[in-house]
Amino acid sequence: MYLICEKINNMEIVLKIDNLTKSYGKILALDQLSMKIARGNIYGLLGPNGSGKTTTLGVILSILKADSGSYEWFEGKYGENPRKYIGAILETPNFYPYKSGIDNLRIIAAIKNVKCFDFDNVMKIVNLEHRKTSRFRTYSLGMKQRLAIAATMIGDPEVVIFDEPTNGLDPAGIAEVREILTRVAESGHTVIMASHILDEVEKICSHVAIIKKGKLLASGMVGELLSSDYLLEINALDENKLLAFIKESSLIKKVFKNDKFWICNIDKSINSDDISRMAFEQGLVLNHFNVKKQSLEEEFLTITNN
């Protein structure tokens, strides 16, 4: 495990996961996964495709059965039937295309045996009040996703769960879903979302767990998880000479490569000008040298490349 920086003392735990393991034949999807999620957080499960995020959600919603390990909702206060206090979307939701948005929500309420619910308010939360009587088949992809978010809130659950809630949306749709999820959390719900989109997790979530190949690599508040290091993007005409320089330099702590540059973790006490000067003294011709603040994306790459 790389880094755990949880601060959940004296906070109610809505979900505790202990050593969950799940295999599909020879594929180990979850590898002794453990974590705790406190009430009121927007908690992101972050990892590349195939990392075990959806499997984790499937297990904690009792859709999948783990090989070993355990999980507990709400510290056991609702006994063996906590699902009525949880709203979730795991895959593309199915709605009746010929019925209106609000009628689809009424059907879901009937299925959940919810007798009294403020449908108008939830349509307002997801910015669909002006289209609540329109047929579902006339909705755009973003509107369909927002209706799905509304559906999770039927019955006013304590926790709402979303699997890749911005998948397939354009930038405007992503921004709108981000705003809505923040609004959902502010209305008193704990939000758990799985995503491989680093930028969205950083903008939406208060807490994050980074998962790779079913293992928890890091978890904590997004701000705490980010390293105090700064990042140096660097490239040179002679890449072999650059790699030798990086390897020999005591000023560079870690290095990985993205699509364009070599990314170096530099302690905040080190002056980047010293690195540039040393490269020049060794006859290294740099064609890119850019200092930038650490982001969740670089931290994610640093963690998952270890």
N, C-alpha and C positions, 0 to 999 in steps of 0.2 A: 504494500500500500504506500502511495507516494506522500500524501498530505491529508490530514484530517484536522479541520479547525472549526469544529462545531461548538457553538455557544448556546446550549439549550437548557441550562440549569434553570429550575423554577418555571419552566414553560411546559404547557400541556403537550404531550406527544400524541399526534393523531395517527402516526404510522411508525411501527418499529419492525424492521426486517433483520432477521438473524440467520446468517450463513445459508442463504438460499442457493441451492444447486439444482440445475435443470439441464438435461441432455436431450438431444434429438439424435438418436443413434450414436455415432462417433463424434458428433459435434457438441461441444460443451458450451451451452448458451449462457448459463449463469454459473459462476465459480465462487461459491461461498460468499455471496453478496450480503453485506450488512449495511444498514443505514437507519437514521432516525429523522423524522420530519415533524417539526413543531407547528402548532396551530398558528394561522395567520400568515404563513410564508407563501411566496410564489416560488416553488421549488422546481428547478429544471434538472431533468435527467439528460445529460449531454454525452453524446458519443457518436462515432461514425455508424453508418448503416451496418447492421449485423453485430452490433456491440452488445445486444441483450436488453435494450430499452423496452421494446414492445413485449418481449417475454416477461420482463419484470412486471409490467402493468397487467399482463394476462394472469400471472400468478396471484398478485395481490387482490385481483378482482374475482378470484376463484374460477376463472375461465380455464386456466391451465393448472395442472398439479405438479408441484415441485418434486424432485427426486428426494431431496432432504432439506432440512432447514425449516424455518417457521416465520410467520409474520403476525402482527397483532394490530388491529385498528382501535383507536380511541382508548387505549390502555384497558381494553376489555370491558368498558362500561356498558356496551350494547350487546354483550353476550356473543352468541354465534351467528347473529344476523345483523351485521353492521351495514350491509349493502344499501339499505333504505336511506342511509345518511351520506351516500356517495353518488355523485353523478359522473358519468364517464362517456367519452367517445374514443374508441380504439381504431376504428376504420371508418371509411366513408359511410355516413349514416343513411339509412333508407327512410325516405318520406314518400307520402302519396303525391305524385306529380300533379294530379288534377284537383287537389285540395289546397286551400290557402295556407299560408304559413301559420296563422294562429289556429286554424282547425287541426293542422298536424300536431301542434303542441297540445291541443285538447285531447287528441287521441292518445298521445303519450301519457298525459295525466291520468286518463282512464285506465291505461295499462298498469300504471304505477299505483292505482287506487288513491290518487290525490283528489280529494273532494273539493277543496277550495284553494284557488291559486290566482294571483294577480298576473294574468297573461299580458295585459297591456304594459305593465311595468317592465316585465322581462323583455318584451319586444322593444321597449324604449332603451333599455340597457345595451342591447346589441344593435341599435340604430336601424331597426326594421319597422318602427311604428307606422311609417308612411306607406309600407308595403305589406302590412299584416294581412290584408284581405286579398292580396294577389296570389294567384296559383303558384305553387312551388316550382312548376316547370318553367315559369317566366323569370325565375331568380338567376342572377349571375352566380359564378362560382364563389365569389366572396360572400354574397348574400346567403348562399346555401350553407357555407361554413359558419356564418354568424347565427343562422337558425339552429344549427347543430349545437353551438354554444348555449343558446337559449334552452334547448332541450335538456342539457345536463343540469340546468337549474330548476327544473320542475320538481316541486316538493321541497324546495329550499334546502338542499343537502349541505352538510358541513364542509365537504371536500368535493372539488370538481377536478376531473382528470382528463387530459387531452394528449393524444398521440399525434405529433407533428401537426399542430393546428394551423400552421401557415403554408403547408405543402401545396404547391401549385398556384399560389396566389401571386399577383403582380405586386410591385412595391407599394402601391396605394392600398391594396387589400391587406398586405402584411402589416402596414402601419395601423390600419383600422382594427385588425384583430388584436394587435399589441395593445392598443388603447382600451379595447373592450376587456381583455384579460386583466389589465390593471384595475379597471373599474369593478370587475367581478370580485377581485381580491379586496378592494376597498369596501365592498358591500358586506364583508365579514366572512367570506369563504376562503378556505385554504386551497390553493391551486397547485396541482402537480402536472407538469407538462414534459413530454419527451420530445427532444429535437436534436437534429444534427446541424442546425443552423446556429453557429456560434454567436453571430451578431445579435440575433433575436433573443437568445438566452441572456446575453449580457444586458440588453435593453429592458427585458421584461422581468427577469427573475431576481429575487432577493438572495436566494441560495441556489447552489448548484452542486450536483454530483457528477463527476466525470467517470464514465464507464468505458472500458475497452475489453472485448472478448469476455464479457460477463464478469469482469473484476472491477471493483471500485478502486480507482486510482487516486481520487482526491475528492474532498467534499468540504463545504463550508459556505460562508457568506461570499458573494461574488467579489466584493471589495477586498476581503481578507485573502481570498484565494490568489489574487493577482500578486505577483512577485514585486518586491521593491526595486528590482533590477530595471535598467532601461535596456532597450533593444537597439542593436546596430545592424542596419541592412548594409551589406557590403558585397561587392563584386570586383573582379579584376580581369584584365585581358588574359593573364596567365593563371588559370584556375588552379593548376597543380601547385604553383608557387604560393597562391593565396591559402590553400589548404595547409600547406607546410607552415606558413606564418601563423595561422589560427592555432594549429596544434602546438606550436612552440611557445605561443604567447601565454604568459601567466595571468594576463589581464582579462582574458576571455574565459568565462565559466562554462558555458554550454553553447552548442551550435547545432542548427538544423537548417534545412533548405526548403524554401517554398517554391512556387513555380518560377520565380524570377531571381531571387537573391539568396545569399547565405545570411541567416539571422543569428546574431551572436547575443548572448545574455552577458551584460556588463554590469558589475556592481556599481551602485549609484555614486560611490566615492571616487570612481575612476573618471578622469577627464578624457572625453572621446578624442580630444586633440592629441593626447599622448599616443593613442593607437594609430592615428593618421600619420604622426611624425615617425613612429617606429616602422610603419609600412614603407614610408618614403625612404628612410635610411637603409632599408634592405632592398631597395630598388624595385619595390612592388608598385606597379602602375594600376591605380584604382580607377574604375570607370563608374562606380556607384558607392556612395558613402552617406548614409542617412541615419540620424539618431531619432528614435521615436519612443513614445511611452508604451509600456507593456499593456497589452489588451488580453481579453479572455482568449482570443484566437491564438495568440502566440503562446500564452500559458498552456492552452490545450495541446498545441503542437509540441511544446517542450515536455509536457507530462507524458503524452502518448508516444513520443519518440524515444523515451528512456528504455 
